[in-house]
Amino acid sequence: MIKTLIVLLLSIVFSGCISLTQNIPSQKVYSLNLKEHNVKRINASIEIKEAKAISSLNSTNLLYTRSNSKEFYAFAKWSDKPSKMIQNIIIESLSSSFNLVRPRNIRFATKYTLDAYLLAFEQNISNDKSLSKFTINIYLKNNYNSNIYFKQFTYTKDNEKIDSINAVNDLNNLSNRFIKDLNLWLEERTK
């Protein structure tokens, strides 16, 4: 009798667990997509380093801040670390303007080196409002004369809804605005 009751209880518990896991939606994976834009040709070579960022910000989790604590969407994540995705769209964009764009892992001399520090790449939620924020510091070094140029790019956008899809769309749009502004800034600094 006790054995039958234990077997019955275990089968109820395990069948409940199995049905719970079958109802969990799959995790969606998002990435940054570079939109087409006009660029001016720059007759120089440049090395693009991966942006540095604090580890909590540089996670594949899709982050948002609520009441001064960082949280993430359970069923949405980035395809790669934000710093790596930003490096990739910078390389993709600058490849059409510079003569030669080199990622960090390939060795040869370039005229310029681009370093970055990612300060914000998330959604901020307060009350019933949401704001996407993207802030990055850019350092451009002229390797021939050792001049270093600095610029901070900060972008914000009010979200229409508080969900992961709008956060991804807004962060993607902010990243594309950054790429346009970066190209214009680089045109000016490399004259």
C-alpha positions in Angstrom: 0.0 0.0 0.0 2.8 2.4 1.0 4.8 1.5 -2.1 1.8 2.1 -4.4 1.2 5.4 -2.7 4.8 6.5 -3.2 4.8 5.4 -6.9 1.5 7.3 -7.4 2.9 10.4 -5.7 6.2 10.3 -7.7 4.3 9.8 -11.0 2.1 12.8 -10.2 5.2 15.0 -9.3 7.2 14.0 -12.4 4.2 14.2 -14.8 3.6 17.8 -13.4 7.3 18.7 -14.0 7.2 17.4 -17.5 4.1 19.2 -18.5 5.5 22.5 -17.1 8.6 22.3 -19.2 6.6 21.6 -22.3 4.7 24.9 -21.9 7.8 27.2 -21.6 8.3 29.2 -24.7 11.7 29.1 -26.4 14.2 31.9 -26.0 14.4 34.4 -28.8 17.9 35.5 -30.0 18.4 39.0 -31.3 21.3 40.8 -33.0 22.2 44.3 -34.2 21.6 44.9 -37.9 23.5 47.6 -39.7 21.3 49.8 -42.0 22.7 51.2 -45.2 24.0 54.7 -45.1 26.2 56.9 -47.2 29.9 57.2 -46.2 32.8 59.2 -47.5 35.9 57.4 -48.6 38.9 57.8 -46.2 42.3 57.0 -47.6 43.7 55.3 -44.5 43.8 52.0 -42.5 42.3 51.5 -39.1 42.3 48.9 -36.4 39.0 48.3 -34.6 39.3 46.9 -31.1 36.4 45.3 -29.3 34.7 47.7 -26.9 35.4 47.3 -23.3 32.5 47.2 -20.8 31.7 46.1 -17.3 30.7 42.4 -17.2 27.1 43.0 -16.1 26.5 45.2 -19.2 28.4 43.0 -21.5 26.2 39.9 -21.1 24.2 38.1 -23.7 21.2 38.7 -21.5 18.9 41.5 -22.7 19.1 43.9 -19.8 16.8 46.4 -18.4 17.0 48.5 -15.2 14.1 48.8 -12.8 14.3 50.5 -9.4 18.1 50.8 -9.7 18.5 47.1 -10.1 19.6 45.3 -13.3 17.3 42.6 -14.6 17.0 40.7 -17.8 14.2 39.4 -20.0 13.7 35.7 -19.4 12.9 34.6 -23.0 15.1 37.0 -25.0 18.9 37.3 -25.3 21.5 38.8 -27.6 23.3 36.6 -30.1 26.7 37.8 -28.8 28.1 40.2 -26.2 27.0 43.8 -26.9 30.6 44.9 -27.2 31.3 42.3 -29.9 28.1 43.1 -31.8 29.1 46.8 -31.7 32.6 46.0 -32.9 31.1 44.0 -35.8 28.8 46.7 -37.0 31.7 49.3 -36.7 33.9 47.0 -38.8 31.1 46.4 -41.3 30.4 50.1 -41.7 34.0 51.3 -41.8 34.9 48.7 -44.3 33.1 50.7 -46.9 34.8 54.0 -46.0 38.4 53.2 -45.0 40.9 51.5 -47.4 41.6 48.8 -44.9 39.8 47.8 -41.6 41.6 45.4 -39.4 40.1 43.6 -36.4 42.2 43.2 -33.3 43.4 39.6 -34.0 45.2 40.3 -37.3 48.7 41.7 -37.1 50.0 44.6 -39.3 50.5 48.3 -38.8 47.6 50.7 -39.3 47.4 54.5 -39.4 44.6 54.7 -36.8 43.4 52.6 -33.9 39.8 52.8 -32.6 39.2 51.9 -29.0 35.8 52.1 -27.3 34.2 51.8 -23.8 30.6 50.9 -23.7 28.8 52.7 -20.8 25.1 52.0 -21.4 23.3 49.5 -23.6 20.0 48.8 -22.0 16.4 49.7 -21.3 15.4 51.7 -18.3 11.9 51.2 -16.8 10.3 53.5 -14.3 6.6 53.4 -13.4 4.9 52.8 -16.8 7.6 54.5 -18.9 10.5 53.0 -20.7 13.7 54.5 -22.2 16.4 52.8 -24.2 19.9 54.2 -23.6 23.1 53.7 -25.6 26.3 55.5 -24.5 29.8 54.7 -25.7 33.2 56.5 -25.4 35.3 56.4 -28.6 39.1 56.9 -28.6 40.9 57.4 -32.0 44.6 57.2 -31.9 46.8 58.3 -34.9 49.6 55.8 -34.8 51.9 58.0 -36.8 52.0 61.0 -34.5 50.4 59.6 -31.3 47.5 62.1 -31.2 44.5 60.8 -29.5 40.9 62.1 -30.1 38.0 61.4 -27.8 34.2 61.6 -28.2 31.3 60.4 -26.1 28.2 59.3 -28.1 25.0 59.2 -26.0 21.6 58.3 -27.4 18.2 57.8 -25.7 14.8 56.8 -27.1 11.4 56.5 -25.4 10.0 53.0 -26.0 6.4 52.6 -27.1 5.9 49.5 -25.0 7.8 47.8 -22.2 8.9 44.6 -23.7 12.0 43.0 -25.2 11.0 43.4 -28.9 10.7 47.2 -28.5 13.9 47.3 -26.5 15.8 45.4 -29.2 14.3 47.6 -32.0 15.2 50.8 -30.2 18.7 49.7 -29.3 19.3 48.7 -32.9 18.1 52.1 -34.1 20.3 53.9 -31.6 23.3 51.7 -32.7 22.7 52.8 -36.3 22.5 56.4 -35.3 25.8 55.9 -33.5 27.4 54.4 -36.7 26.3 57.4 -38.8 27.6 59.9 -36.3 30.9 57.9 -35.9 31.4 58.0 -39.6 31.0 61.7 -39.7 33.3 62.2 -36.7 36.0 60.0 -38.3 35.7 61.9 -41.6 36.5 65.1 -39.6 39.3 63.6 -37.5 41.2 61.8 -40.3 41.5 64.8 -42.6 
